[in-house]
């Protein structure tokens, strides 16, 4: 089990802390209640014996001094298999549980739940056992809160009140070029910045932390005793930011708020926590949330940065049933492959054309050595790899840097006869190119592109087109053409995303203006065949591109901001879209990571759809937006709705791969260890939590149907713990990221 386990003698600061390489990570050693003997009451064992179990199940009942415990988790973990394996279920309203379909092994089994500390561990448990497990009531609210998700702790952070904005902040001279540049040396001059709204402050806090790790985790909310020699916690925060390879990135990011002022708010937050302030308790799982079964496999290495995990074709989730699960190691430049039936993991090295000419995503120097890794450079990150779904032939598609950016194919450059280049030349903008891995041949095919690649949207057309988006451009590749022997050039095309200034319906370089902002996620709308992407800034925007029948001449685009301090939309405030997806009815969904909301956008409700050169016109369709606050508290002092949670990505379960129904829109509760499902009919939330190990930092999610005839056992969601620094996960250094399978039973005791 992890090092979070604690008993009645828990103390706020453990005896062992280690600040890790990112400048934020701490490892903890706390007395576990698992050292206590498991005492089984005879009446509890009688209740446990009434639960029906098969030879591959563990079942029974959970009781505490208060009686049966409903809505708590029972965890089974083993190291006996080729990779560490965990399975987690929830107790029913009578405290009963059943952990189904366990591979033969010896398991440790224990209880975790809100209002509790971890119960005593029962070891060497083989499937087929019936166990009466003991739950231990937490001795205080502060002790109980150590098991709460990170977003609950982040909600204690104060932000400047609305009446202090607009606010002019002083940005000190900083070193380095920011995240993704690999630059830790270039000096950036001192400057000033005007923050116009409170939302900009909140979005900056979330964006500069949530994209890499959870803000509010134990690793981030407590100060290491190794820094206690400094005068105050503000100085301690200033110091801790600077450790490891990302030290310059942390300083530069937080400096956008005025470093001195930002440090004051962070110091106030951690000081109040050190004095015993704790968040309100989250609700325990209830209703269908208790039907959840989560299975986790360790994957990669303790320094793996798993950026994505995908398993099937989003157009047909039965593709690749029971087949390999693919994860990208952004750091170590490998493709990880999980065989969930055999519980094995392998890593395949990504091929490169120009390995020595690729830019590192992270700086390769550091201002201050990591207190954990010292001077060791642990992040290589030359490939910056993303896995992007599996196609209809079972091939895993990737976007990663396999050639030097300044060496594009000739057809990308001005003067080429390529019709897309003549219309909108791209030159050397492609930082990531494409590839696919064929499990039948165990070989990669490299595909060169003029446009940049990151996330992808898969179309259901004859060519099986895959769309990608960059800064002001949407590109595509047609696998059918490649499969029939066509060239990379013949299989690809692209369109500019632009404001049609004069309204003539075509792009004119010296008249029209490219829609600014980097695209993040992209999706294909199966209803009207349009392509949409999200621009992740504040307020941010979503962009629609109609490819038309003869691209690039027929490409047209529109952009829409979420309601943002708009007097025409009182009570609506949303910002920082990242993920984007379309449901089966053509409704567009995006996760607003800054405000902590899942939003739908219905273009049919817009009175004005035509794009304009005037960026203020991006607020023209507030009537098309519906905002849904995700569960959990908001940051202290923010009164505009939303949540302290960070939504890295979102996805629509169009085909009922999980079992909650069709067209269920879901978001990653990146700060809350959870998948958040919005039920389409009732508009109520179902929270699917991973309670162990804490620090489940999801970026993407997708569903697969392995066997349509197998009921709940043949379907489920696949999600990765895609944290950038696995040592933030409960357990500290040496902990691996995990691949997780979420499945929904008809009831908590279903086999």
Secondary structure, DSSP 8 states (H G I E B T S, - for coil): --TT---TT--SS-S-----TTS---------GGGS-----HHHHHHHHTS---TT-EEEEEEETTEE--S-EEEEEESSSSS-EEEEEE--TTSEEEE-S--SS-EEEEEE-TTEE----EEEE-TT-EEEEE-EE-SSHHHHHTTS-HHHHHTT-B---GGG-SEEEEE--EES--TTS--SS-EE--EEEEE-SHHHHHHHHHHHHHTTS-TTSHHHHS--GGGTTSSSHHHHHHHHTTBSTTHHHHHHHHHTT-HHHHHHHHHHHHHHHHTT----------GGGGGEEEEEEEES-TT--EEEEE-SBTTBTTTTTT--EEEEETTTTEEEEEETTTTEEEEEE---SSGGG---SS-SS-SB-BTTTBT------SS--EEEEE-TTS-EEEEE--S-TT---GGGSTT---HHHHHS--TT--SSEEEEEETTTTEEEEE--SS--SSEEE--STT--EEEE-BSEEEEE-HHHHHTT--HHHHEEEEE-EE-TT-SSS--TTTSEE--SBEEEEEE-TTT--EEEEE-SSS-EEEEEE--SSTTTT-EEEEE----S-TTSTT-----EEEEEE-TTS-EEEEETTTTEEEEE-GGG-S--S--S-GGGGGTTGGGEEEEE-SS---BT--SS--S-----EEEETT-SSSS-TTEEEEEETTTTEEEEE-TTT--EEEEE--SSS------EEEEES-TTSGGGGEEEEEE---S-GGGSTT-TT--EEEEEEEE-SSTT--
